[in-house]
Amino acid sequence: MPDQVTGFNRYVSDPMYIGLVLAILGQALVFQSLGLVIYAVLVWVATASFVLLYEQPTVARKYGNEYAEYKLNVPAWLPRLRPW
């Protein structure tokens, strides 16, 4: 499976969700907006809930042991320092 994993998914399993939250936090810094920080937290809670309750179980059913190995080696939110 490691040979099949490419791009940012070698470092973190949910790079698009992380990018979205970081973009909102960047806007919060630029505009000095507490409201955007709160919005970023709400977006993170929503996406993390979606990942835990729907996405991971669905992918686990489809890919079984391959996904279990991937999940053990690649974190969801805090990127690895070296690719898997």
FITORTI-459875 format. One line per field, with one value per residue (C-alpha): x, y, z. Coordinates in pm, 1 decimal. Each point is the difference from the previous one (the first is absolute). Layout:
REM FITORTI-459875
u	[X  ...] .
v	[Y  ...] .
w	[Z  ...] .
***
This chain:
REM FITORTI-459875
u	[0.0  273.5  94.1  -359.1  -14.2  107.3  8.2  -96.7  -178.7  342.0  26.6  -358.3  -320.1  -227.4  204.8  -296.8  -180.6  320.0  53.8  -352.5  40.3  341.9  -141.7  -273.4  253.8  217.3  -295.3  -58.5  357.8  -23.0  -331.4  70.1  -337.3  -99.6  -314.5  214.1  193.0  -329.5  -111.2  326.0  -64.3  -356.0  122.8  263.1  -261.7  -233.8  266.8  154.8  -345.5  -66.9  334.6  -50.1  -367.0  -24.8  319.5  228.0  -258.2  -91.5  361.3  76.4  -284.2  119.1  376.7  21.2  352.4  166.1  -182.1  66.5  373.3  -20.2  -192.8  264.0  280.7  -149.0  -165.5  -324.7  76.0  364.3  231.9  290.6  346.3  100.3  -226.8  -133.5] .
v	[0.0  261.2  -5.4  92.4  302.8  322.4  374.3  158.7  -320.9  -145.7  252.5  39.2  -183.0  305.8  274.6  180.3  39.5  126.7  243.5  133.7  61.0  160.8  229.9  116.7  53.0  199.1  223.2  38.0  125.9  237.6  147.5  -37.7  -168.9  -207.7  -96.2  -170.7  -188.9  -127.1  -88.4  -193.3  -198.4  -78.7  -107.4  -223.8  -158.6  -59.6  -151.0  -208.6  -134.7  -82.3  -179.3  -201.4  -85.6  -54.2  19.0  -229.6  -279.0  13.5  -15.9  -274.2  -214.6  51.6  -49.5  -207.4  -83.4  234.9  296.6  -123.5  -3.1  347.5  135.1  -139.4  170.7  333.3  235.8  178.8  355.3  43.4  -70.1  -242.1  149.9  -258.0  -154.8  -351.1] .
w	[0.0  70.3  -369.4  -88.5  230.9  -170.6  56.2  327.4  103.8  82.1  285.9  122.0  -91.0  -26.7  -170.1  -159.0  333.5  162.3  -286.9  39.4  373.5  -53.1  -269.0  236.4  279.2  -242.0  -76.2  373.7  35.6  -295.1  110.9  374.3  37.1  299.7  -192.9  -266.1  269.3  138.5  -351.6  -54.5  318.7  -112.9  -344.4  163.7  229.0  -295.9  -225.2  278.6  86.5  -365.5  -26.4  320.0  -45.6  -375.8  -202.3  201.2  48.1  -369.8  -116.8  255.1  -136.5  -355.4  48.8  320.1  117.4  -249.7  151.7  354.9  -78.4  -155.1  298.8  238.4  -191.2  -112.3  249.5  -81.1  118.2  104.6  -294.8  14.3  -38.8  -262.8  -263.7  53.7] .
***
